[in-house]
Amino acid sequence: MKEEKHYGLFTAVSMIVGICVGSGIFFKADDILGATGGNVALGILVFCIGAFSIIFGSITLTQLANRTEKTGGVVAYFEEFISDKAASAFGWFQLFVYLPTITVVVSWVSGIYTCMLLGLPNTLETQTLIGTGYMAFFFLLNYFSLRLGGYFQNLATIMKLIPLIAIAIVGVFWKEPAPIVPPELAVPITNVGWGWLAALAPMAFSYDGWTIATNITHEVKNPKRTMPLALTIGPLVVLAIYLTYFSGLVSIAGSEYILAVGDEATTTIGISLLGERGGSIILSFVLIAILGVTNGVIMGMLRLPQALAEKNMLPNSSKVKRIDPKSLLSPAAAQIAFAVSLVWMVLHYLSQKSGILGGGDVSEIAIVFSYMTYVILYLKVISMKKEGVITSSFFGSITPVFAIMGSAIILIGGIVSNPTYVPIFILFCFAVCFIGYKYYEKKITA
């Protein structure tokens, strides 16, 4: 069946911006500020490091995107430029760890903000139940209507920018004193030394998602031109939004207040700007923003099992790759994606209930590991420059070296944030990759 082209540049860019800007900036900003000991300058530096990592990473990957039309996003890059077995290994990690952990965390965060908006009991159980409902809804929406999923992504991207830009602009002219910090919630601003590197883990979550847009490359109009543009424009837009919003947030609420109340600082700002109903208005925009992230991640998640099955990288691939002519997607692939996400929702709930990850979550460690895997592709770009396939020194040498440096910085930050469980989880991710590698190796030798 011939692939139909559904999406243009705006949808591809909005998918990147919509996934990156949404949940992380709203519920990780206080974590970043806390890890830096309330030091705003260090917080800004952390955001710049994140931008450094993804801008050079995305520009480097455009060199590969320009040279393949295979489906599967980053999985296709491994297949085309590394090996089929490496692609299977990475694909299994993406399907069984990376994408589902992000999906469940942003769905859960949607549940958190729904509880805040509607005044529901803000317990982990309620948050998880609501988040699971949102997750199921967006799986159904994107499976039964490609266009509605794309339209919601565009709408959510526009809607989420309203409070971000508003807070950024107001922060420039804000002269009122910061809210009074309740004594029982006060968190002292301290010198954390090199401990600020722990802020790189929540920062990685705040920026992550930029590669998920590559999963729809085969459904984008003129992909060789559109995807490189999207992978360059998207991260630059994200950086500008993060810096202006973070500065505005601190200007209005103050570091001490943000550290004291955490995620609820956004509600306070809404009340300060718009009166008693302002908190609900701002929360409504925030919720739509986070739902946009959920929708965007699921757009990519739905297509991954199908893409892997088309390459015979999954058991029962002949069934999984079978496309329903009405939905233009694979029913079996959708079922696999949803089932894996449900399993991770349970694991996420248990990890939060037990507190074994401290203030972090399962997705942060998966994101750190994903940056490690990108290094393989960055090194391939360098080798293509040496072979003469890539002629530009900037694109073939400078950008991949900077991208590798960015990945290394994020790995260090992840280990600093949780030195006990991050190494264990990284080994688990390696194990999943190994299983995927061996499965394909056995498949082709059978």
Disulfide bonds with the S-S distance in Angstrom:
none
